Amino acid sequence: MTLQTEIQDETPSKLSVQRVSKRFRSGGRVVHALADVSLEVGEGEFVCLVGPSGCGKSTLLNIIAGLESADEGRVLTAGVPITGPGRDRMVMFQEPALFPWLDVLDNVLFGLKLKPGLSRNERIEVAQFYLKLVGLEKFTRAYVHELSGGMKQRVALARALAPNPRVLLMDEPFAALDALTREQLYGDLQRIWQQHRKTIVFVTHNVREAVCLGDRVALFSAHPGSIREQFKVTLPRLRDINSVELARYATEITAALRGGAAAPEEYAI
């Protein structure tokens, strides 16, 4: 199998969240985290989930990942119900969770253990391809303690992309980074998405970040968590998070988030 085949031969997927509800027990009481959440994500679509803390965004992402199970409803990918973790879905968290005893290349190779049927040389070729994609081809033998926060997240992104998942799940991956590094990564992620059109579900509490990255923004309400509104973002890419037009979109969504005036009809789905 050549690298080109490895990158292109996966069947595209559509993600379907169907009436998902989830409850947790906390301190002797039941917390209703999600209530009757439904969401359709098209093949190659970039959808951002936005809402206040505790609204269930990360819980929904964990259910899609197969790390938690729904109490009611179901999630399907490629038409198949999700019953647990799978290599068709990879997760990128706020913390990069890299192995400090491994260098950059070996951290990415670790993710490729989820991809059977490749020789050692093929795995190295794939890992090097994705490290070049995120701009770290010169740091393959660097260790985690030698990297900046942004570089660590680039390694985590390469590791998540290397098994060629059908769906990439991202849980506030840039929240702990400084503003300049975040802006650089916004450009990197948009370019990668344009080249490979992965289906991406991205959790954030930052409305501008959601508008900068997403084709669509799903706005969550809390207690219990549910999708209140959805907004389509039609700005051309690559988007600049500091642009006036992007700020206008973000202002409309923020008003809805705060219970203000409804967004204009052309933004709402």
N, C-alpha and C positions, 0 to 999 in steps of 0.2 A: 504494500500500500504506500503510495507516494504522499508527501505532505499535502499536495493540492487536493487529492482525493480525501484525505483525512479532514481537511477544512470544509469541504463543500458537500460531502455525501450524506449529511444528516437530513432526515425528513423534517421540514418545517412544522411548527406546532402552533396550535391555538390553545390558550389557557381559559378555562371556564370555571368560575366560582359560582356555585349554585346554592343559594339560600343557606349560607353557613352561619351557624350560631355556636358560641363557645362560652362556657362558664368556668370559673375557678373558685375554689374555697380558700378564703383568706381570713384569718383571725376569727374563725367560727361563723363567718357569714359567706354567702355566695355572691361573687362578683360576676355580673353579666358582661363579659368583655366584648362579645360580638353578637349582633341580633339580625338574623335574616339578611346577610350580606350576599349580594350577587354582583358579579363583575365578569365581563367578557373582554379578553385581551386578544387582539388579532395577531396573526403571524408577523413577526418583525416589528411589532408595535412597542413603543417606549411609554409606559404608563407610570405616573408618579402618584403615590398615596400621601395625602397631606391632612393633618388634623392636629388637635391639641394633644398634649401628653396624656397617656392613659386611654386613648380612644380605640385601641385595638389594632393599629396599623401593623405593628411588629408581630402581634399574635396571628393576624391573617397571613403575613409573610411566612411565619413558621409553619402554619398549616399547609400552605402551598408547597413549602420545602419538604413536608412530610416529617418534620421534627415534632409536631403536635398533631393531635387529631381533633376534628370537629365533633361537637356533641350532636349537631343536626346539620343536614346538608352534605354536600360533597364538592370536591375539586377534581377536575379532569384536565389532563394534558394530552394532546394528540388523541382525544376521545377516550382515554383510558383513565379510570378513577385512580387517584393518588392514595396509596395505602402506607407509604413510608418514604424515607429518603431514596433518591435515585440519581444516577449520573446524568440523567436528562435535565436535572435542575441543580444548579450550583448557587451557593449563598456567599455573599461578601458582607461582612459585618463592619461596625464602626471601628473596632480594633482589628488590625490585620491578622492577628493570631498566627504569626509566622514562627517557625521552629528556630530558636537562636543558635542551636548547634549545627544547623545546616546552612550552607551558603545559598545565594539567590537562586542559582540554577537548580540545586537539589530541592529547594522549597517548591519550585514549580513542578519538578519531576514527581514530587510526592503526590500532587494532585492528579498526575497522569496514571497513578495506580488504579484509578477508577476507569481507565480506558484499556480494556483487554485487547490482546491480539497485536500489540506493537512490540518490536524488538527494542533493545536498549538504545541502539543508534537512532531508531525512529522516534523514540521518546525524547531524546536529546534534541533532535531536529525540530520537533514540535515545540518543545520548551524554549528553544532559542528563537523560534519564529515569534512566539508571543512576547518574549522579553524585548525583542526588537520593536514589536508593535507598540509597547508601552514606553519605549525609549530607554531601556535599561540593558541594551546589548553589551555595553562596556562594563557592566557591573555583575556579570554572571558569577564571579568567584568572590564577591563581597559578602560579608556576614551582616546579619540584621543590625547589630550594634553600630555598624559603620554607615547606616542609611538614615536619611532624614525621614520625617513622618510621611511626607508625600511619596518618597521613593518606596517606603514600606507598603503603602497602599497600592502603588503601581505593581509591586510584586504580587500582592494579594489579588489584584485584578488579573494579572497574567495567569496566576494559578487557577483562578476560577474559570477563565476562558479556555485554558489549555485542553481540558477534556471535551471541548466543543459541546457544551450543554445546549439543549433546545431553549431553555429558559434560564436567564440570569436574574437572581433575586438579590437586591442590594438594600441593606438596612442601615441607613444614615452613614454611608461609608466615608463621607468627607466632613462629618460634624466636628471632629476633634482637630482639624487642620486649620492653619492660619488662612486668612482671606486670600492672599496672593497664591498660595499653593492650591487652594480650592479652585480658583479661577483657571489655573493652568490645567487642572484635572477635568474641569468642565469641558474645556476644548478637546483634551485627549479623548474623553469618553464619547463625545459627539462624533469625533472623527472615526473612532473604532466602530461605533454603532452604524455610521453611514457606510462603512466598508463591508460590514458583516451582517447587519440587520438582525441582530439577536433580539428575541423577545425579552424585554426587560421590565421588571416590576421594581420600582425604586421607592423606598420609604424615606420621607423627610418631614421635618417640621418647618423647613425654610421654603416659603412660597416662591421667592425669586428663583431659588435653586430648581424647584419643580418646573417653573415656566421655562427656565433656561434649557432644561434637559428633555422634558416630556413632550410627546405628541398629545397627551391627554392628562389632565389632572383630576383625580378623584378626591373629593373633599369629604372627610369623615366628621361626623358628630360623635359625641361621647356619651357614655352612661345610658344605655349600652352603645357600643360602637356600631355605626352603620354608615353607609355611603349616602350623604345628603344631596350632593350635586356633583356633576361632572362637567369639566370645561375642556373644550378642544383648543389646542394651541397651534396656530397656523403660521407662526413666524418662521421665516426662512432660516436655515442653518448655514454656517455655524452662528450660534447666538451668543451675543455679548451680554452677560448678566447686568452690566451697567447701562445698557441702552434704554432710551426713553420709552420706546415702544414696549419693551419687555416689562418695564416698570408699570406701564399702564395695565397690562394684563394682570400683573401681580397685585396691583391695587384693587382691581375688581374682585379677584379671588379672596383677597384679605378681607374685603368688606363682607363677602358672603360668610367667611370663616367667623367673623365677629358678629354675625347676625344682622349685618347692614343690608343695604339695598341689593336686590338681585342683580346678577351680572347681565350684561346685554345679551340679547338672544343669540347673536352670532357667535358668542363664546360658549354658550351652554349646549350640551348634547340633549 
